[in-house]
């Protein structure tokens, strides 16, 4: 099948001016780990990434050095506008609105970074309130990693995610945080919003102490968390507009789902009497 660049060119020829609106929630940058969807800013001019992190200083620094198409906002997203405890951990990447389950974490190797360091507080805002206040509309894709509070964000963003074609969410299989929602809870809620589970793109886990396998304390015997991709229900894709079908085809290509890419292109070809499927198969 043809490359991402070939698909992007074909899509732009079919729908000139096509652009993406993306939310990146829990966007703490990791050196050398660019997200696949970041490439959409160059491939589809006019696209934007609206990113969220807790640290105002970090957001200010990042915004000084990033293109204007990507903006960081110092906001804590939650179910509603309220004051919540903020459980700060040894590593800031593990800080959460939920308290770390230290009794469970202590049984596994190399999870000291998730242990509680201090308890503060934070004012949360719902995703729907934020997008409404900032004029963010027609969100195409969301990447979210907020350490167990993903369902809180979804519940406060029903209007916003109603437009989303795909969501990449971190999910947990066991309660790393006390009373946190697990994969089944997230999957059930998103299904009710018309988004079906598609696949896992990565897994994380550990081994029980004192066993260390392959001389690697992070070796995942017990699977603890994963990144899960959710997409619009495939039984209802025919109802999507032409531009939406093309956007989903591009997102599928970015995340190695060529069958979904071609399926969306085939539906677009039916709508518009084009030959995008043939174009992709010939390259």
KESETOR-767604 format. One line per field, with one value per residue (C-alpha): residue in one letter; residue number from 1; y, x, z. Coordinates in nm, 4 decimals, padded with zeros to 6 digits, always signed. Layout:
! KESETOR-767604
code <- (A; ...)
pos <- (NUM; ...)
Y <- (Y; ...)
X <- (X; ...)
Z <- (Z; ...)
! end
This chain:
! KESETOR-767604
code <- (X; X; X; X; X; X; X; X; X; X; X; X; X; X; X; X; X; X; X; X; X; X; X; X; X; X; X; X; X; X; X; X; X; X; X; X; X; X; X; X; X; X; X; X; X; X; X; X; X; X; X; X; X; X; X; X; X; X; X; X; X; X; X; X; X; X; X; X; X; X; X; X; X; X; X; X; X; X; X; X; X; X; X; X; X; X; X; X; X; X; X; X; X; X; X; X; X; X; X; X; X; X; X; X; X; X; X; X; X; X; X; X; X; X; X; X; X; X; X; X; X; X; X; X; X; X; X; X; X; X; X; X; X; X; X; X; X; X; X; X; X; X; X; X; X; X; X; X; X; X; X; X; X; X; X; X; X; X; X; X; X; X; X; X; X; X; X; X; X; X; X; X; X; X; X; X; X; X; X; X; X; X; X; X; X; X; X; X; X; X; X; X; X; X; X; X; X; X; X; X; X; X; X; X; X; X; X; X; X; X; X; X; X; X; X; X; X; X; X; X; X; X; X; X; X; X; X; X; X; X; X; X; X; X; X; X; X; X; X; X; X; X; X; X; X; X; X; X; X; X; X; X; X; X; X; X; X; X; X; X; X; X; X; X; X; X; X; X; X; X; X; X; X; X; X; X; X; X; X; X; X; X; X)
pos <- (1; 2; 3; 4; 5; 6; 7; 8; 9; 10; 11; 12; 13; 14; 15; 16; 17; 18; 19; 20; 21; 22; 23; 24; 25; 26; 27; 28; 29; 30; 31; 32; 33; 34; 35; 36; 37; 38; 39; 40; 41; 42; 43; 44; 45; 46; 47; 48; 49; 50; 51; 52; 53; 54; 55; 56; 57; 58; 59; 60; 61; 62; 63; 64; 65; 66; 67; 68; 69; 70; 71; 72; 73; 74; 75; 76; 77; 78; 79; 80; 81; 82; 83; 84; 85; 86; 87; 88; 89; 90; 91; 92; 93; 94; 95; 96; 97; 98; 99; 100; 101; 102; 103; 104; 105; 106; 107; 108; 109; 110; 111; 112; 113; 114; 115; 116; 117; 118; 119; 120; 121; 122; 123; 124; 125; 126; 127; 128; 129; 130; 131; 132; 133; 134; 135; 136; 137; 138; 139; 140; 141; 142; 143; 144; 145; 146; 147; 148; 149; 150; 151; 152; 153; 154; 155; 156; 157; 158; 159; 160; 161; 162; 163; 164; 165; 166; 167; 168; 169; 170; 171; 172; 173; 174; 175; 176; 177; 178; 179; 180; 181; 182; 183; 184; 185; 186; 187; 188; 189; 190; 191; 192; 193; 194; 195; 196; 197; 198; 199; 200; 201; 202; 203; 204; 205; 206; 207; 208; 209; 210; 211; 212; 213; 214; 215; 216; 217; 218; 219; 220; 221; 222; 223; 224; 225; 226; 227; 228; 229; 230; 231; 232; 233; 234; 235; 236; 237; 238; 239; 240; 241; 242; 243; 244; 245; 246; 247; 248; 249; 250; 251; 252; 253; 254; 255; 256; 257; 258; 259; 260; 261; 262; 263; 264; 265; 266; 267; 268; 269; 270; 271; 272; 273; 274; 275; 276; 277; 278; 279; 280; 281; 282; 283)
Y <- (+00.0000; +00.3561; +00.5743; +00.8372; +01.1117; +00.9615; +00.9390; +01.2961; +01.4277; +01.2296; +01.3453; +01.7108; +01.6844; +01.5451; +01.7917; +02.1065; +02.2908; +01.9847; +02.0400; +01.8683; +01.9837; +01.7684; +01.7621; +01.6382; +01.5998; +01.5226; +01.6351; +01.6358; +01.6165; +01.3262; +01.3896; +01.2156; +01.0824; +01.2795; +01.1655; +01.0397; +01.3025; +01.5859; +01.5257; +01.6461; +02.0070; +02.0013; +01.7669; +01.9575; +02.3333; +02.4977; +02.2075; +02.2779; +02.0903; +02.2126; +02.0677; +02.0572; +02.0334; +02.1306; +02.3331; +02.6965; +02.7609; +02.4608; +02.5673; +02.9182; +02.7838; +02.5411; +02.8036; +03.0266; +02.7578; +02.5818; +02.6753; +02.8716; +02.5732; +02.3972; +02.5710; +02.4464; +02.5413; +02.5161; +02.3514; +02.0494; +01.8783; +01.6879; +01.5980; +01.9464; +02.2787; +02.1907; +02.1722; +01.8299; +01.6825; +01.6547; +01.3569; +01.4517; +01.1572; +01.0995; +01.1450; +01.4319; +01.2082; +00.9905; +01.2754; +01.2214; +01.3282; +00.9792; +00.8617; +00.6098; +00.2566; +00.2118; -00.1272; -00.2650; -00.0628; -00.1853; -00.5467; -00.4789; -00.3863; -00.0345; +00.1499; +00.3785; +00.6719; +00.6319; +00.6602; +00.9551; +01.2559; +01.5168; +01.6128; +01.9473; +02.0741; +02.1881; +02.3591; +02.1388; +02.2440; +02.0213; +01.9649; +02.0973; +02.4154; +02.4680; +02.4080; +02.6255; +02.9114; +02.8916; +02.8390; +02.4927; +02.3103; +02.0009; +01.8030; +01.5206; +01.3328; +01.3180; +01.1745; +01.1512; +01.0303; +01.1633; +00.8770; +00.7123; +01.0187; +00.9659; +00.8738; +01.1905; +01.3946; +01.2032; +01.2463; +01.6213; +01.6339; +01.4534; +01.7362; +01.7695; +01.3998; +01.3700; +01.4982; +01.2876; +01.0324; +00.8554; +00.8706; +00.7344; +00.6832; +00.5357; +00.2707; +00.0583; -00.3071; -00.3024; -00.0125; +00.1596; +00.4477; +00.3987; +00.3864; +00.4734; +00.3632; +00.0714; -00.0269; -00.1795; +00.1388; +00.3565; +00.1160; +00.1025; +00.4800; +00.5518; +00.2830; +00.4726; +00.7789; +00.5891; +00.5079; +00.1404; -00.0140; -00.0638; -00.1915; -00.1522; +00.0237; -00.0362; -00.2143; -00.1570; -00.3764; -00.5163; -00.8373; -00.9136; -00.8660; -01.0146; -01.1682; -00.9735; -01.1274; -01.0682; -00.8424; -00.5831; -00.4547; -00.3098; -00.6398; -00.6683; -01.0045; -00.8542; -00.6156; -00.3031; -00.0374; +00.0217; +00.2807; +00.1952; +00.3355; +00.3925; +00.4787; +00.5696; +00.2607; +00.0955; +00.0066; +00.3784; +00.5123; +00.5387; +00.8246; +01.0353; +01.3270; +01.3009; +01.5156; +01.3139; +00.9876; +01.1220; +01.2430; +00.9022; +00.7369; +00.9554; +00.8854; +00.5131; +00.5328; +00.7076; +00.4258; +00.1298; +00.0330; +00.0099; -00.1821; +00.1082; +00.3533; +00.1692; +00.1128; +00.4877; +00.5660; +00.3156; +00.4849; +00.8214; +00.6821; +00.5708; +00.9195; +01.1199; +00.8804; +00.9095; +00.6426; +00.6952; +00.3238; +00.2514; +00.5334; +00.3880; +00.0317; +00.1300; +00.2907)
X <- (+00.0000; +00.1114; +00.2923; +00.1477; +00.2820; +00.1020; -00.2223; -00.1881; -00.1382; -00.4365; -00.6582; -00.5630; -00.6317; -00.9773; -01.0583; -00.8425; -00.8000; -00.8612; -00.7206; -00.7283; -00.8095; -00.6355; -00.6382; -00.3294; -00.4239; -00.1446; +00.1118; +00.4324; +00.6989; +00.9435; +01.2749; +01.2939; +00.9362; +00.7312; +00.3710; +00.2604; -00.0140; +00.2388; +00.3176; -00.0319; +00.0703; +00.3087; +00.1100; -00.2181; -00.1608; -00.4231; -00.4287; -00.3925; -00.2954; -00.4465; -00.2316; -00.2768; -00.0327; -00.0530; +00.2680; +00.2121; +00.5873; +00.6391; +00.3493; +00.4919; +00.8356; +00.6978; +00.4775; +00.7804; +00.9547; +00.6706; +00.4880; +00.1692; -00.0297; +00.0522; -00.0445; -00.0073; -00.2656; -00.2075; -00.5361; -00.6428; -00.9278; -01.1845; -01.5507; -01.6612; -01.5477; -01.4377; -01.1455; -00.9809; -00.6891; -00.3789; -00.1629; +00.1916; +00.4253; +00.8008; +00.7924; +00.5706; +00.4602; +00.2663; +00.0888; -00.2875; -00.6290; -00.6385; -00.4274; -00.1544; -00.2357; +00.0901; -00.0053; -00.0289; +00.2562; +00.4992; +00.4550; +00.6096; +00.9582; +01.0536; +00.7324; +00.8882; +00.8295; +00.4546; +00.4744; +00.3114; +00.5332; +00.2816; -00.0851; -00.1935; -00.5093; -00.6092; -00.9058; -01.0421; -01.2406; -01.4528; -01.3386; -01.6683; -01.6310; -01.2746; -01.3474; -01.6573; -01.4706; -01.1792; -01.3794; -01.2343; -01.4804; -01.5025; -01.2265; -01.1047; -00.8624; -00.7675; -00.4595; -00.5011; -00.2792; -00.3818; -00.2883; -00.6220; -00.8446; -00.9218; -01.2858; -01.3314; -01.2216; -01.4489; -01.7490; -01.6843; -01.6410; -01.9381; -02.0122; -01.6473; -01.5883; -01.9122; -01.7170; -01.4033; -01.3165; -01.0596; -00.9218; -00.5920; -00.6228; -00.4005; -00.5960; -00.5166; -00.6051; -00.5517; -00.6031; -00.2656; -00.4583; -00.7233; -01.0792; -00.9645; -01.1726; -01.0220; -01.0143; -01.3620; -01.5113; -01.3488; -01.4453; -01.8077; -01.8429; -01.6841; -01.9006; -02.2041; -02.0665; -02.0374; -01.6657; -01.5671; -01.2438; -01.0042; -00.6717; -00.3879; -00.0803; +00.1511; +00.1590; +00.3355; +00.3833; +00.6183; +00.7164; +00.6385; +00.9202; +01.1763; +01.1850; +01.3674; +01.3539; +01.6039; +01.7975; +01.5247; +01.3237; +01.0645; +01.0033; +00.6217; +00.5042; +00.1927; +00.0329; -00.0673; -00.1482; -00.1696; -00.2445; -00.5786; -00.7217; -01.0948; -01.2608; -01.6034; -01.8257; -01.7415; -02.1086; -02.1901; -01.9013; -02.1196; -02.3033; -01.9851; -01.9284; -01.6655; -01.4082; -01.4588; -01.4013; -01.0778; -00.9607; -01.0253; -00.8399; -00.5369; -00.5504; -00.5754; -00.2688; -00.0728; -00.1534; -00.0905; -00.4486; -00.4390; -00.7667; -00.9483; -00.7737; -00.8909; -01.2404; -01.2848; -01.1468; -01.3863; -01.6801; -01.5545; -01.5226; -01.8865; -01.9944; -01.7896; -01.7268; -01.3495; -01.0778; -00.8762; -00.8606; -00.7108; -00.4609; -00.3413; -00.3174; -00.1210; +00.1623)
Z <- (+00.0000; -00.0684; +00.1834; +00.4163; +00.1875; -00.1116; +00.0839; +00.2087; -00.1442; -00.2765; +00.0089; -00.0384; -00.4103; -00.3382; -00.0565; -00.0849; +00.2430; +00.4608; +00.8118; +01.1502; +01.5032; +01.7628; +02.1418; +02.3264; +02.6937; +02.9353; +02.6830; +02.8900; +02.6172; +02.6184; +02.4426; +02.1065; +02.1241; +01.8725; +01.8358; +01.4908; +01.4671; +01.4990; +01.1312; +01.0407; +01.1073; +00.8118; +00.5891; +00.6269; +00.6667; +00.8843; +01.1299; +01.5012; +01.8161; +02.1431; +02.4226; +02.8001; +03.0901; +03.4567; +03.4858; +03.3736; +03.3496; +03.1245; +02.9029; +02.8714; +02.7795; +02.5229; +02.3609; +02.3061; +02.1015; +01.9208; +01.6004; +01.6561; +01.5295; +01.8571; +02.1806; +02.5386; +02.8011; +03.1758; +03.2678; +03.4709; +03.2923; +03.4944; +03.5159; +03.6113; +03.7566; +04.1092; +04.3500; +04.3489; +04.5446; +04.3278; +04.4180; +04.3259; +04.2746; +04.2704; +03.8925; +03.7710; +03.4822; +03.7298; +03.9144; +03.9146; +04.0389; +04.1920; +04.4853; +04.3957; +04.5088; +04.6956; +04.8404; +04.4859; +04.3368; +04.6036; +04.4907; +04.1493; +04.0343; +03.9324; +04.0181; +04.2786; +04.0397; +04.1006; +04.4793; +04.6546; +04.7200; +04.8383; +04.8173; +04.6794; +04.5182; +04.1738; +04.0107; +03.7344; +03.4299; +03.2094; +02.8539; +02.7187; +02.9234; +02.8007; +02.4321; +02.4523; +02.6187; +02.3712; +02.0524; +01.9845; +01.7606; +01.5434; +01.7184; +01.4926; +01.7179; +02.0844; +02.2547; +02.6319; +02.9157; +03.2569; +03.4866; +03.5554; +03.5138; +03.1442; +03.2079; +03.4159; +03.1139; +02.8753; +03.1053; +03.1113; +02.7350; +02.5836; +02.3415; +02.2399; +02.1744; +01.9775; +01.6750; +01.7331; +01.4684; +01.6853; +02.0382; +02.1677; +02.5424; +02.8072; +02.9968; +03.2997; +03.3582; +03.7362; +03.9819; +03.9910; +04.1496; +04.4181; +04.2785; +03.9270; +03.6257; +03.4335; +03.0662; +03.0756; +03.2213; +02.9546; +02.6771; +02.7908; +02.8133; +02.4754; +02.3162; +02.4429; +02.2599; +01.9294; +01.9568; +01.9416; +02.0658; +01.7732; +01.9080; +02.1541; +02.0191; +02.3160; +02.6502; +02.9799; +03.2826; +03.5433; +03.7199; +04.0830; +04.3312; +04.3714; +04.0214; +03.7506; +03.4043; +03.1242; +03.3628; +03.3022; +03.6025; +03.3631; +03.1822; +03.1524; +03.2863; +03.4438; +03.1958; +03.3872; +03.1289; +02.7541; +02.4901; +02.3336; +02.0125; +01.9741; +01.6425; +01.5139; +01.4988; +01.1655; +01.1145; +01.0960; +00.8873; +00.5778; +00.7482; +00.7777; +00.5434; +00.2709; +00.4569; +00.7763; +00.5893; +00.4474; +00.7880; +00.9428; +00.6557; +00.7319; +01.1073; +01.0358; +00.8124; +01.0888; +01.3307; +01.0993; +01.0186; +00.6379; +00.6238; +00.7907; +00.5566; +00.2448; +00.3855; +00.4429; +00.0976; -00.0584; +00.1108; -00.0108; -00.3647; -00.3447; -00.2362; -00.4851; -00.7769; -00.7225; -00.7414; -00.4253; -00.3412; -00.6817; -00.6347; -00.3048; -00.4332; -00.7417; -00.5454)
! end
